[in-house]
Amino acid sequence: NKRCQLHSLDTHKPKPLGGCWMDVWELMSQECRDEVVLIDSSCLLETLETYLRKHRTLLLQRKSRECATYLEFCRDNTD
């Protein structure tokens, strides 16, 4: 890693506001908690399809490399 000293220091990382998310969760009403954890399935599907379309080549390359590595592993372990 050849990052400069300023980028390597933890002191320059932004601190989260309001403390731990669990503290916030404990302060929320049940109604608010229920609303926060709802996922719009059509929005999720659209987001997933967009991601897969955008990264299709990368995912195909990764799958190909993983299959090749697996086959090599199996061949090495049968000798």
Contacts in CASP RR format, 6 or more apart in sequence:
PFRMAT RR
TARGET T0000
AUTHOR 0000-0000-0000
METHOD contacts of the structure
MODEL  1
NKRCQLHSLDTHKPKPLGGCWMDVWELMSQECRDEVVLIDSSCLLETLET
YLRKHRTLLLQRKSRECATYLEFCRDNTD
1 8 0 8 1.000
6 12 0 8 1.000
18 24 0 8 1.000
25 33 0 8 1.000
28 36 0 8 1.000
52 59 0 8 1.000
END
